[in-house]
C-alpha cells in the first residue's frame, strides 16, 4: 500500500511561483521509479488549481490534486464559496477539511465540517478530516453513520504545527487505537512539523503525512519525498 504525502500550501505562492515549482518537479525515469510507493497529493490555493492541473497533465507528473476546503452548501447564491460543482473539471481527488487553522481563525464548527465531508463524498472527493484531540469524539457525533469510515483521518496536534517540534512518532500508535473505534477509518495521516529527517519515523506508524512549510521549497519537498520513499519497506 502506498504512503500518502500531502502538501498543503495554505495561502502561500503566486502564479509564477506555482508554475516554477511544478515545472521543475523532477520527472525523469529514475525519480519516477523511486517514488512509486508514494501517493503525492498537492493542495494549492484555489486560484492556481487550473494551472496546476495543466502542468501536471502536460508533464505527466505523479501528483494528485486536493483542495484546502470545500463549501458545505453546494452550488447557488453563496458568494465566495467554492462548491464541488465548480471543481468538477479539475480532477480534484481529495479535500482537506476541518483544518485547525479554519477551526481557530474562521470559527468552523464540527457540524459545518461534517456538512463539508458529506458534500465532498457526494462529488466522489476523498475527505482528509483534520482532528486534534479536543475534536476526536465531538466531530464523530456530527458525522452520519457510515460516513466517518470513508474519511482519511489527519491527526494534527496544534502545538506541533509550524513549531518545529513534531509529536513523538511513537504516540501515533496510541492515537490510532483511540481513533479507530470512533471512526472506523483505516487511514491515519500525521501533520505537524514533519521534515526529511523525521518523515521516515512517522511513516513506520501511520499511513502518510500532511505537510505545510516543508512543501513550499521544491528542493526541501523533493528531499522529503526521497527520504519517505527510502523509509518504506
C-alpha contacts under 8 A as a table, 3 or more apart, distances in Angstrom:
res1	aa1	res2	aa2	distance
1	X	37	X	7.46
2	X	36	X	7.95
2	X	37	X	4.88
2	X	38	X	5.03
2	X	39	X	6.00
2	X	207	X	8.00
3	X	37	X	6.58
3	X	38	X	4.94
3	X	39	X	5.93
3	X	203	X	7.28
3	X	207	X	5.34
3	X	208	X	5.07
4	X	38	X	5.88
4	X	39	X	4.74
4	X	40	X	6.12
4	X	41	X	7.29
4	X	189	X	7.70
4	X	207	X	6.32
4	X	208	X	4.17
4	X	209	X	6.27
5	X	38	X	6.81
5	X	39	X	6.11
5	X	40	X	4.97
5	X	41	X	6.08
5	X	208	X	5.65
5	X	209	X	5.29
5	X	210	X	6.35
5	X	211	X	7.49
5	X	225	X	7.70
6	X	40	X	6.10
6	X	41	X	4.60
6	X	42	X	5.94
6	X	43	X	7.53
6	X	208	X	7.64
6	X	209	X	6.16
6	X	210	X	4.75
6	X	211	X	5.94
7	X	40	X	7.87
7	X	41	X	6.08
7	X	42	X	4.85
7	X	43	X	5.92
7	X	210	X	6.14
7	X	211	X	4.87
7	X	212	X	6.14
7	X	215	X	5.54
8	X	42	X	6.40
8	X	43	X	4.87
8	X	44	X	6.55
8	X	68	X	7.07
8	X	210	X	7.10
8	X	211	X	5.86
8	X	212	X	5.10
8	X	215	X	7.24
9	X	12	X	5.66
9	X	13	X	7.66
9	X	42	X	7.86
9	X	43	X	6.10
9	X	44	X	5.26
9	X	45	X	6.82
9	X	212	X	5.94
9	X	213	X	7.44
9	X	215	X	7.00
9	X	216	X	6.56
10	X	43	X	7.72
10	X	44	X	6.84
10	X	45	X	6.33
10	X	68	X	7.10
10	X	212	X	7.27
11	X	44	X	7.91
11	X	45	X	5.89
12	X	45	X	7.49
12	X	216	X	7.90
13	X	17	X	5.65
13	X	18	X	6.29
14	X	17	X	5.32
14	X	18	X	6.21
15	X	18	X	5.27
15	X	19	X	6.29
15	X	48	X	6.62
16	X	19	X	5.05
16	X	20	X	6.12
17	X	20	X	5.09
17	X	21	X	6.18
18	X	21	X	5.21
18	X	22	X	6.27
18	X	48	X	7.34
18	X	52	X	7.48
19	X	22	X	5.37
19	X	23	X	5.82
19	X	51	X	7.50
19	X	52	X	7.52
19	X	55	X	7.73
20	X	23	X	5.20
20	X	24	X	6.03
21	X	24	X	5.48
21	X	25	X	6.19
21	X	217	X	7.98
21	X	218	X	5.95
22	X	25	X	5.16
22	X	52	X	7.26
22	X	55	X	6.71
22	X	56	X	7.27
23	X	55	X	6.97
23	X	59	X	7.89
25	X	61	X	7.95
25	X	218	X	7.16
25	X	222	X	7.96
26	X	31	X	6.46
27	X	31	X	6.13
27	X	32	X	6.12
27	X	59	X	7.75
27	X	61	X	6.57
28	X	31	X	5.55
28	X	32	X	6.20
29	X	32	X	5.11
29	X	33	X	6.07
30	X	33	X	5.25
30	X	34	X	6.23
31	X	34	X	5.01
31	X	35	X	6.24
32	X	35	X	5.38
32	X	36	X	6.34
32	X	62	X	7.57
33	X	36	X	5.53
34	X	37	X	7.65
34	X	226	X	7.30
34	X	229	X	6.90
35	X	38	X	5.60
35	X	225	X	7.29
35	X	226	X	7.03
35	X	229	X	5.99
36	X	39	X	7.80
37	X	229	X	6.44
37	X	232	X	7.79
38	X	229	X	6.72
39	X	62	X	7.85
39	X	63	X	7.35
39	X	64	X	7.64
40	X	62	X	6.76
40	X	63	X	5.05
40	X	64	X	6.18
41	X	63	X	5.59
41	X	64	X	4.67
41	X	65	X	5.64
41	X	66	X	6.48
42	X	63	X	6.73
42	X	64	X	6.20
42	X	65	X	5.07
42	X	66	X	5.71
43	X	65	X	6.01
43	X	66	X	4.51
43	X	67	X	5.13
43	X	68	X	5.90
44	X	48	X	6.35
44	X	49	X	6.49
44	X	52	X	7.99
44	X	66	X	7.53
44	X	67	X	6.96
44	X	68	X	7.40
45	X	48	X	5.87
45	X	49	X	6.99
45	X	67	X	7.49
45	X	68	X	7.15
46	X	49	X	5.56
46	X	67	X	7.08
46	X	68	X	7.95
47	X	50	X	7.44
48	X	51	X	5.30
48	X	52	X	6.05
49	X	52	X	5.03
49	X	53	X	6.09
49	X	65	X	7.85
49	X	90	X	7.20
50	X	53	X	5.11
50	X	54	X	6.21
50	X	90	X	6.49
51	X	54	X	5.07
51	X	55	X	6.28
52	X	55	X	5.33
52	X	56	X	5.95
53	X	56	X	5.17
53	X	57	X	6.04
53	X	65	X	7.53
53	X	90	X	6.54
53	X	91	X	7.62
54	X	57	X	5.35
54	X	58	X	6.03
55	X	58	X	5.05
55	X	59	X	5.90
55	X	60	X	7.91
56	X	59	X	5.43
56	X	60	X	5.49
56	X	61	X	4.95
56	X	62	X	7.69
56	X	63	X	6.83
57	X	60	X	4.80
57	X	61	X	6.70
64	X	92	X	7.44
64	X	93	X	6.70
65	X	91	X	7.00
65	X	92	X	5.13
65	X	93	X	5.96
65	X	94	X	6.68
66	X	92	X	5.46
66	X	93	X	5.86
66	X	94	X	4.40
66	X	95	X	5.22
66	X	96	X	7.15
67	X	70	X	7.08
67	X	92	X	7.11
67	X	94	X	6.49
67	X	95	X	4.78
67	X	96	X	6.20
68	X	95	X	5.97
68	X	96	X	4.85
68	X	97	X	6.88
69	X	95	X	6.09
69	X	96	X	5.65
69	X	97	X	5.52
69	X	98	X	7.93
70	X	81	X	7.64
70	X	82	X	6.00
70	X	83	X	6.06
70	X	84	X	7.07
70	X	95	X	6.93
70	X	97	X	7.30
70	X	116	X	6.17
70	X	119	X	7.87
70	X	120	X	7.23
71	X	74	X	6.29
71	X	81	X	5.57
71	X	82	X	5.38
71	X	83	X	5.03
71	X	84	X	7.47
71	X	116	X	6.20
71	X	119	X	7.61
72	X	83	X	7.55
72	X	112	X	6.88
72	X	113	X	7.79
72	X	115	X	5.33
72	X	116	X	4.37
72	X	117	X	7.95
72	X	118	X	7.92
72	X	119	X	5.98
73	X	76	X	7.75
73	X	78	X	7.55
73	X	83	X	7.26
73	X	119	X	7.76
74	X	83	X	5.11
74	X	84	X	6.63
74	X	85	X	7.31
74	X	119	X	7.14
75	X	78	X	7.55
75	X	83	X	5.71
75	X	84	X	7.67
75	X	85	X	6.53
75	X	86	X	7.76
78	X	81	X	5.74
82	X	86	X	6.28
82	X	87	X	7.77
83	X	86	X	5.23
83	X	87	X	6.79
84	X	87	X	5.19
84	X	88	X	6.27
84	X	119	X	7.27
84	X	120	X	6.85
84	X	123	X	6.10
85	X	88	X	5.09
85	X	123	X	7.84
86	X	89	X	7.83
87	X	90	X	5.45
87	X	91	X	7.48
87	X	92	X	6.78
88	X	91	X	6.74
88	X	92	X	7.50
92	X	95	X	7.86
92	X	125	X	6.80
93	X	124	X	7.60
93	X	125	X	5.04
93	X	126	X	6.09
94	X	125	X	5.18
94	X	126	X	4.58
94	X	127	X	5.88
94	X	128	X	6.81
95	X	120	X	7.07
95	X	125	X	6.52
95	X	126	X	6.18
95	X	127	X	5.03
95	X	128	X	5.79
96	X	99	X	6.88
96	X	127	X	6.23
96	X	128	X	4.73
96	X	129	X	6.29
96	X	130	X	7.17
97	X	113	X	6.48
97	X	116	X	7.12
97	X	117	X	7.11
97	X	127	X	6.56
97	X	128	X	5.92
97	X	129	X	5.10
97	X	130	X	6.11
98	X	102	X	6.45
98	X	103	X	6.38
98	X	108	X	7.27
98	X	110	X	7.72
98	X	113	X	5.46
98	X	129	X	6.04
98	X	130	X	5.21
98	X	131	X	7.22
99	X	102	X	5.42
99	X	103	X	6.41
99	X	129	X	7.55
99	X	130	X	5.09
99	X	131	X	7.32
100	X	103	X	4.97
100	X	104	X	5.95
100	X	130	X	7.02
100	X	131	X	7.36
100	X	132	X	7.60
100	X	156	X	7.65
100	X	158	X	6.90
101	X	104	X	5.07
101	X	105	X	5.74
101	X	106	X	7.50
102	X	105	X	5.38
102	X	106	X	4.91
102	X	107	X	6.51
102	X	108	X	5.98
103	X	106	X	5.75
103	X	107	X	4.78
103	X	108	X	4.39
103	X	109	X	6.64
104	X	107	X	5.43
104	X	108	X	7.30
108	X	112	X	6.31
108	X	113	X	6.90
109	X	112	X	5.22
109	X	113	X	6.30
110	X	113	X	5.01
110	X	114	X	6.05
110	X	135	X	7.85
110	X	138	X	7.08
110	X	139	X	5.19
110	X	142	X	6.60
111	X	114	X	5.05
111	X	115	X	6.26
111	X	139	X	7.51
111	X	142	X	5.62
111	X	143	X	7.99
112	X	115	X	5.06
112	X	116	X	6.33
113	X	116	X	5.03
113	X	117	X	6.27
114	X	117	X	5.00
114	X	118	X	6.36
114	X	139	X	7.34
114	X	142	X	5.95
114	X	143	X	5.46
115	X	118	X	5.13
115	X	119	X	6.27
116	X	119	X	4.97
116	X	120	X	6.11
117	X	120	X	5.14
117	X	121	X	6.28
117	X	127	X	5.92
117	X	129	X	7.77
117	X	151	X	8.00
118	X	121	X	5.22
118	X	122	X	6.22
118	X	147	X	7.54
119	X	122	X	5.10
119	X	123	X	6.67
120	X	123	X	5.35
120	X	124	X	6.35
120	X	125	X	4.94
120	X	126	X	6.65
120	X	127	X	6.34
121	X	124	X	4.78
121	X	125	X	5.38
121	X	126	X	6.39
121	X	127	X	7.12
122	X	125	X	7.48
126	X	150	X	7.62
126	X	151	X	6.72
126	X	152	X	7.46
127	X	150	X	7.63
127	X	151	X	5.17
127	X	152	X	6.13
128	X	151	X	5.96
128	X	152	X	4.65
128	X	153	X	5.94
128	X	154	X	6.29
129	X	151	X	6.17
129	X	152	X	5.93
129	X	153	X	5.04
129	X	154	X	5.68
130	X	153	X	6.18
130	X	154	X	4.55
130	X	155	X	5.97
130	X	156	X	6.48
131	X	134	X	7.96
131	X	135	X	5.90
131	X	136	X	6.31
131	X	153	X	7.13
131	X	154	X	6.02
131	X	155	X	5.05
131	X	156	X	5.89
131	X	157	X	7.73
132	X	135	X	5.70
132	X	136	X	6.64
132	X	155	X	5.82
132	X	156	X	5.40
132	X	157	X	5.11
132	X	158	X	6.78
133	X	136	X	5.28
133	X	157	X	7.27
134	X	137	X	7.64
134	X	138	X	7.64
135	X	138	X	5.11
135	X	139	X	5.45
136	X	139	X	5.89
136	X	140	X	6.69
136	X	179	X	7.10
137	X	140	X	5.34
137	X	141	X	6.58
137	X	182	X	7.11
138	X	141	X	5.39
138	X	142	X	7.11
139	X	142	X	5.54
139	X	143	X	6.85
140	X	143	X	5.29
140	X	148	X	6.87
140	X	182	X	6.86
140	X	183	X	6.70
141	X	144	X	7.87
143	X	147	X	6.16
143	X	148	X	6.10
144	X	147	X	5.54
144	X	148	X	7.28
145	X	148	X	7.07
146	X	149	X	5.95
146	X	150	X	7.16
147	X	150	X	5.44
147	X	151	X	7.13
148	X	151	X	5.55
148	X	183	X	5.08
148	X	184	X	6.80
148	X	185	X	6.70
149	X	152	X	8.00
149	X	183	X	5.43
149	X	184	X	4.72
149	X	185	X	4.10
149	X	186	X	7.47
150	X	185	X	6.39
151	X	185	X	6.35
151	X	187	X	7.71
152	X	185	X	6.74
152	X	186	X	7.68
152	X	187	X	5.13
152	X	188	X	6.24
152	X	189	X	7.11
153	X	185	X	7.13
153	X	187	X	6.16
153	X	188	X	4.99
153	X	189	X	5.91
154	X	188	X	5.97
154	X	189	X	4.40
154	X	190	X	5.54
154	X	191	X	6.64
154	X	210	X	7.31
155	X	188	X	7.20
155	X	189	X	6.09
155	X	190	X	5.04
155	X	191	X	6.16
156	X	160	X	7.51
156	X	161	X	7.23
156	X	190	X	6.07
156	X	191	X	4.70
156	X	192	X	5.84
157	X	160	X	5.57
157	X	161	X	6.84
157	X	167	X	7.58
157	X	191	X	7.43
157	X	192	X	6.64
158	X	161	X	5.40
158	X	192	X	7.55
159	X	163	X	6.97
159	X	165	X	7.95
160	X	163	X	5.35
160	X	164	X	6.79
160	X	165	X	5.37
160	X	166	X	5.17
160	X	167	X	6.40
160	X	192	X	4.76
160	X	193	X	5.97
161	X	164	X	7.45
161	X	165	X	7.92
161	X	166	X	7.73
161	X	191	X	7.24
161	X	192	X	4.25
161	X	193	X	5.66
162	X	165	X	7.93
162	X	192	X	6.66
162	X	193	X	5.70
162	X	212	X	7.79
162	X	213	X	7.24
163	X	166	X	7.63
163	X	192	X	7.91
163	X	193	X	6.46
164	X	192	X	7.96
164	X	193	X	4.98
164	X	194	X	8.00
165	X	192	X	7.80
165	X	193	X	6.09
166	X	192	X	5.66
166	X	193	X	4.94
166	X	194	X	6.51
167	X	171	X	7.29
167	X	192	X	7.24
168	X	171	X	5.59
168	X	172	X	7.63
169	X	172	X	5.64
169	X	201	X	6.23
169	X	202	X	5.32
169	X	205	X	7.09
170	X	173	X	6.05
170	X	174	X	7.88
170	X	205	X	7.39
171	X	174	X	5.50
171	X	175	X	6.43
172	X	175	X	4.72
172	X	176	X	6.03
172	X	205	X	6.54
172	X	206	X	7.12
173	X	176	X	5.24
173	X	177	X	6.43
173	X	205	X	6.45
173	X	206	X	7.97
174	X	177	X	5.03
174	X	178	X	6.22
175	X	178	X	5.05
175	X	179	X	6.13
176	X	179	X	5.16
176	X	180	X	5.83
176	X	188	X	7.08
177	X	180	X	5.67
177	X	181	X	7.24
178	X	181	X	6.62
178	X	182	X	7.31
179	X	182	X	5.32
179	X	183	X	6.03
179	X	184	X	7.58
180	X	183	X	5.38
180	X	184	X	4.84
180	X	185	X	6.04
180	X	186	X	7.05
181	X	184	X	5.67
185	X	188	X	7.69
187	X	206	X	7.72
187	X	207	X	5.93
188	X	206	X	5.57
188	X	207	X	5.38
188	X	208	X	6.91
189	X	206	X	6.12
189	X	207	X	5.61
189	X	208	X	4.69
189	X	209	X	5.08
189	X	210	X	6.56
190	X	202	X	7.38
190	X	206	X	7.11
190	X	208	X	6.41
190	X	209	X	4.71
190	X	210	X	5.92
191	X	194	X	6.78
191	X	209	X	5.58
191	X	210	X	4.45
191	X	211	X	6.14
192	X	210	X	7.39
192	X	211	X	7.17
193	X	211	X	7.52
193	X	212	X	7.96
193	X	214	X	7.80
194	X	198	X	6.26
194	X	199	X	5.88
194	X	209	X	7.38
194	X	210	X	7.85
194	X	211	X	6.47
194	X	214	X	7.02
195	X	198	X	5.61
195	X	199	X	5.72
195	X	214	X	6.09
195	X	224	X	6.26
196	X	199	X	5.52
196	X	200	X	7.71
196	X	220	X	7.63
196	X	223	X	6.22
196	X	224	X	4.09
196	X	225	X	7.62
196	X	227	X	5.84
196	X	228	X	7.37
197	X	200	X	7.32
197	X	224	X	7.77
197	X	227	X	7.61
198	X	201	X	5.52
198	X	202	X	6.73
199	X	202	X	5.25
199	X	203	X	6.25
199	X	209	X	7.62
199	X	224	X	7.13
199	X	227	X	7.17
199	X	228	X	5.92
200	X	203	X	5.16
200	X	204	X	6.42
200	X	227	X	6.67
200	X	228	X	5.35
200	X	230	X	7.99
200	X	231	X	5.05
200	X	232	X	7.47
201	X	204	X	5.34
201	X	205	X	7.18
201	X	231	X	7.96
202	X	205	X	5.56
202	X	206	X	6.08
202	X	208	X	7.59
202	X	209	X	7.52
203	X	206	X	5.18
203	X	207	X	6.09
203	X	208	X	5.91
203	X	209	X	7.50
203	X	228	X	7.33
203	X	231	X	7.54
203	X	232	X	7.28
204	X	231	X	7.83
204	X	232	X	7.40
211	X	214	X	5.86
211	X	215	X	6.05
212	X	215	X	5.76
212	X	216	X	7.24
213	X	216	X	5.50
213	X	217	X	7.92
214	X	217	X	6.85
214	X	220	X	6.41
214	X	221	X	6.04
215	X	218	X	6.74
215	X	220	X	6.89
215	X	221	X	4.90
216	X	220	X	7.75
216	X	221	X	7.14
217	X	220	X	5.28
217	X	221	X	6.11
218	X	221	X	5.04
218	X	222	X	6.05
219	X	222	X	5.23
219	X	223	X	6.19
220	X	223	X	5.13
220	X	224	X	6.23
221	X	224	X	5.03
221	X	225	X	6.19
222	X	225	X	4.94
222	X	226	X	6.31
223	X	226	X	5.38
223	X	227	X	6.19
224	X	227	X	5.02
224	X	228	X	5.98
225	X	228	X	5.04
225	X	229	X	6.09
226	X	229	X	5.03
226	X	230	X	6.10
227	X	230	X	5.30
227	X	231	X	6.27
228	X	231	X	5.23
228	X	232	X	6.73
229	X	232	X	5.59
230	X	233	X	7.69
